[in-house]
Amino acid sequence: MKEQLGWEGGLANPMSWDRTVEKFHWLSEPFADDDLQSRLIEAVQQLDARPISDLMDLLAQVRPAAVFPATHPGIQ
């Protein structure tokens, strides 16, 4: 699937970091507050310099059910 032309993230259409962060925000919005989202993004950006346990600790704080309001309609 990654080799299909036109697929976002595929060889012909690589996904930018900004686009990845944007998608993360709207996908995670109902499950993590703004502070947790920011800390997760920071941990991923610094993954080479930080222990993976930092990221795992943050991921453990993500809610299993949507509890925060979503401003993006998501995939329809």
C-alpha positions in Angstrom: 0.0 0.0 0.0 2.9 2.4 0.8 4.0 2.1 -2.8 0.7 3.3 -4.3 1.0 6.6 -6.0 -1.0 9.4 -4.3 -1.1 7.7 -0.9 -0.2 10.2 1.8 3.0 8.9 3.3 3.8 6.8 0.3 7.0 7.0 -1.7 5.6 9.6 -4.2 3.9 11.7 -1.5 5.9 11.7 1.8 4.0 13.1 4.8 5.6 16.2 6.3 6.2 16.4 10.1 3.7 19.3 10.3 1.0 17.2 8.6 1.8 14.3 11.0 1.5 16.6 14.0 -1.8 18.0 12.7 -3.2 14.5 12.2 -2.0 13.5 15.7 -3.9 16.5 17.2 -7.2 15.7 15.7 -7.0 12.0 16.2 -6.0 12.4 19.9 -8.0 15.4 20.7 -10.9 13.5 22.5 -8.5 11.3 24.4 -5.8 13.7 25.7 -5.9 17.3 26.8 -3.7 20.0 25.2 -0.9 19.7 27.7 -0.6 15.9 27.3 -0.7 16.2 23.5 2.1 18.8 23.6 4.2 16.6 25.9 3.7 13.6 23.7 4.8 15.5 20.6 7.8 16.8 22.4 8.7 13.3 23.6 8.5 12.0 20.0 10.5 14.9 18.6 13.3 14.1 21.2 13.0 10.4 21.0 16.7 10.0 20.1 17.8 11.9 23.2 15.2 10.6 25.7 14.5 7.2 27.2 11.5 5.4 25.5 10.1 5.1 29.0 9.3 8.8 29.0 7.1 8.3 26.0 5.5 5.2 27.4 4.7 7.0 30.7 2.9 9.7 28.7 1.0 7.2 26.5 -0.2 5.5 29.7 -2.0 8.8 30.5 -4.1 8.8 27.3 -7.7 8.1 28.1 -9.1 4.9 26.6 -12.5 6.6 25.9 -13.2 10.0 24.4 -13.8 12.5 27.3 -12.6 15.8 25.8 -14.5 17.8 23.2 -13.4 17.3 19.6 -13.2 20.3 17.3 -12.3 18.3 14.2 -15.0 16.2 12.6 -12.5 13.3 12.0 -12.9 10.8 9.2 -16.4 10.9 7.8 
